[in-house]
Amino acid sequence: MRGSSQFADVTAGVVYIHSSPAALCPHIEWTLASTLKSPAKLRWTTQPVAAGQLRTTIEWMGPVGTGGRLAQALRAWPVLRFEVTEDPSEGVDGERYCFVPGLGLWHGITSANGDLMVGELRLRAIVESARGRGSAAEIATEIDRALGTAWDDDLEPYRCGEGAEVTWLRRDVG
C-alpha cells in the first residue's frame, strides 16, 4: 500500500526495452527523460531474436510510483516489448509491469525477494468464479493470468543472450 508521502520516498528500478524499431528509439529516450526529468542517453544494441529490432536497459531512481508512470508512458507504442520494475521501499511493495504486443500491459506486485504476490481477494475471486463449474483448468488459467505467465512466456526469448549496456538515470527528489 502506498503511503501519503509517496513523492518524498525514493526508490529505484529498471526499464528493459526488449524490442523496439529503430525509428522509435529517439521517442523512447525523450519519453524516459520527460518522465524522469533527467537526460536519457541510451546505448541501443541489436535484439538477436527479432531482426531489425533494438534493445536497451536503463536503471533509474525516483519517487515511489515512477515505475507505473514509466510503464504508462511507454505503452503509447503498441509495437514495443518492455518490462519496468520498481524496487520495494519502506512500507511499499515492489512492482513489475510487462508489455507485449497483442497481450497489452500486465502489472504485478513483488515482495522484497522479488516473488510475485497474488493477494487474498484476487485468489478468492478466482476460486469463486470457478465454483459451481468445477473447473480446475479455469482456476489454473486465472492463476497463470494473475502471475503474468503469458507475458513471461513471450518475453523470455528476448531476455536471453548478450545484454545491453546498463545506463543509470536519476531523478532528483526533494
N, C-alpha and C positions, 0 to 999 in steps of 0.2 A: 504494500500500500504506500502511496506517495504522501509524504508529509507536506505541510503548508510551506515549508522552506525549500521546495524543490529547486528553486532557481539559485539558491545560495550553496547547495551541496554540489560538489564536483565529483564527477565520475569519468570513466574512460571506456573506450570500446574500440571496435574495429569495423571498418566497412570493407567488404570484399566485393568488388565488381568482378564477377566471374566471366562475363562475356558482354562485350559492347561493340557495336560497329564503330569504326574509326571516326566517322563523322560526328558521333555523339560525344566523344571524349572531351572536347573543349567545353561543351554544355554541362557535362557531369562535373568537371572541375569548377566551373562557375557556380553550380548549384551547391557543391560542398563548401566552397569558400563563402558563399552567401549565407548558408545555414549556420556555419561555424564562426562566421565573422573573422576569418583568418585565411590568408592566401593558401591556395592548394596548387602545388606544383608536383603533379603526379608522374611517376615513371610507369608507362604502359608497356606491357610485353605481350607477345602473341599468346593466344589461347590454343594450346595444342589440339584440343578435341573439337574445336569449331573453327574451320577455315575462315580467314578474313576477320576474325573477332579478336579483340584485345582484352586484357585484364589488368587489374591493379589491386593493391591492398593498402589501406590507409588506417593508421591508428590515430585516434582522436581523444581529446579531453574536453569536457564541457559540463554544463549544468545537467543535473538529473533530468531525463526526458529528451535529451538530444538525440538518442538513438531512434526514437519514434519520429522525431522531426526529420531526421535524415532519410528514413525509410519512406515517409510520406512524400518528400521532395523527389526521391529517385523513382518512385513508382509512376511518375509522369511519362516515363518512356517504357512502354509495354514490351519492347524488344530486349530489355536488359535481363540478365540473371544476376542477382546480387543477394548478399546477406549483410545485415547490420547487427552487431552485438553491442550491448551496454552492460558493463560490469555491475554487479550488485554493490551498493554502498550502504552506509549505516542506516538501517531501518528501511531499506528499499531493495526489493528483489531485482535481479538482473533480467534482461530481456533479449530475445533474439527474433529478428524479422528475416523472412526469406521471401524472395520474389522470383517466380518462374513464369515465363510467358505461357498462357493457357491455363495456369493454375491460379495466378494472382498472388496476393500478399498473404502470408501466414505470419502469425505472431504467437510466441510462446514465452512463458515466464521461466527463468532459470534460477537455480539455487546457487549458493556460494561456491559449490564444487562444479557447477556447470550442467547439472542434470536438469532436464525439462521437468516442470511440475505441472500436474493437472489437478486443479482444485476439486474439493469435495463436491461443490454444487454442480460442476461440469460432469463429474463422474456419475452423480445421482441422476442428472438429466439423461445421460447416455443409457443408463440401466432402465430408467423409467420409459424412455421411448421404445425400448425393445421388449418391455414387459407385455405379456399377453400374446406376443407374436412368437416368443420362444426362440429368437434368432441369435445364437452365439456369433454367427458371422456378422450380423449387423452391429453387435457390440464391438467386435474386433475392428470393423471398418471405422466406426466412430472414434475409437481409441487411437487408431492409426491417424485419423484426421486431426485429433487433438494434439498428437505428438509431431505432426508435420511430416509424416513418413513419405508421402508422395513428393514433397519438396526435397527432402534429403535424398531420395532415390534419384531424382532428376539432377540435383546439384553435385552428387558425389563424383562423377567423372570430371567435372570442372574443377574440383578441389585438388585433384591429384596432379602429379607432375611437378616440374620445377616451378617454384613460386615467383611471384612478382616482388620487386623491391618494396619494402615497407616504408611509408612516408608518415611522419608524425605531424598531426595537425592539432593545434591547441587553441582553445577559445578562452580568453581571459575572463575570469569570473570575479565579480566584486563590485 
